[in-house]
Amino acid sequence: MRRFRAWLASLLSLHGSPRGIAGGFSLGLGLSLVPIPFAGMFVALALVPVVRLNPVATYLGTAVVNPVTGPLFYFFELWVGMRLRGQVAPEWESLRGLDGAGWWNLFVDLLGPFLLGGAVVVPVASLLAYLVIVLAVRRWRAVATR
């Protein structure tokens, strides 16, 4: 918990406007939810000078999605997409009998729901992150100036 607090304090105490910090963080988070390793991070950091956001906050946003948390985020995107399309997850018993072609067919069948879930989760997560970080930076600075 101490490590998380230090990470949060470093995010909230960055130099820059609250909007620049929150925008950078939400850009990094949103693009990191694209399940291509490191692609989201590189694209987010490349966009920073173009959209004039805080580069450190952008990097911290990309760090939220990592090898430990990534599978949870990606599963959630798939789950949301499957719920929106009215699909249910395959049973474990049916997965045991799959061969290479079966796994490929399952991948192709789940790609649509995964992309749909990502199309919903990415903007919602980015917007929520933006709002929370803007408010948190403003509050942090108000308390720090007392």
Summary of the structure (lengths in Angstrom):
residues: 146
radius of gyration: 18.3
end to end distance: 25.9
largest distance: 64.2
contacts: 431
relative contact order: 0.16
helix: 78%
strand: 0%
